Amino acid sequence: MMKKLLKAMMDSTSEVMETMFYFPVEFDDEPEPLDIDAMSEKEPCLACFIGFSGDFSGSFTLIMPEKLLMVMAENFMGEPG
């Protein structure tokens, strides 16, 4: 059941990123833990958190470099920054 849910989440994420932001997404088969401190030392990062409940409950946290978020916003809006 969890494998089906994970596959559906990966497919949905990929579709949204490619359709709305023109970014292809690749997933690692065995992701490594993210060192947020090391990432933010290189460049400023922003984060968002979404909690959900129902048949499945949990949370989703997205942490991205600020520059990448600017490019995503430009692509989404069709306007330069």
N, C-alpha and C positions, 0 to 999 in steps of 0.2 A: 504493500500500500504506500509506504513512504517513498519507494523508488518511483512510483507513478506520480506522486505529488511533486517530487523533486524534478522529474522530467517536465511536468506541466509548468512549473515555475520557471525553469530554464528556458523553455520554449516561449513563454509569455514575455519574459524579460528580454530575450533576444529580439522578438518581434517588435516590441515597443521601442527599444533602442535603435533598431534599424529603420523603422517607419517614421518615428517622430524626430529622431536626432541624427539620422544618417551615419550611425556608428555600428559597424559589425561587432558582434560579441563572440568571444571564444571562452569556453569554460575549461578549467583544468580538471583532469580526472582525479587528481589528488592535490587539492589546494593546500598551500602552506599557511601557517598562522600569519596574520598581518601584523607587522610592527608599526603601529600607528605613530608612535613617537619618532621613529626614524623617518617615516614618510613625511611627517609635518616639519621636520627639521630641514628637508630639502626645499620645500615650497609650501605656502599656506594651503590648508585644506578646509573644506566645509563638510558638515555631516547633517544627515536627517535621520529621523527614527519614526517608524510607523509600527504601532501595536495593533494586533487584530485578534478577534475572538469569534467563536461560533463552533461549527463542527471541528475546525482546527483552530488552535490558538497559538500565538507566538509573536515574534517581532521581526522587523527587517531594518537593518541599519545600513545606510549608504554613506561612505566616506570617499570623497574625491578631491583631487587637486583643484584649487579655485580656477586656474587657467582652463582646465578641461570643462568645468561647468560653464564658463563663459562661452566656449566654443559650442557647447550643447545648446545654450540659450540662443546664440546667434543662428544656429542651424534650425532650431525650432521656430524662431520668429521670422527667419528669412531676411534678417537685417544684420548689417555689420555692427560690432560693439562700439 
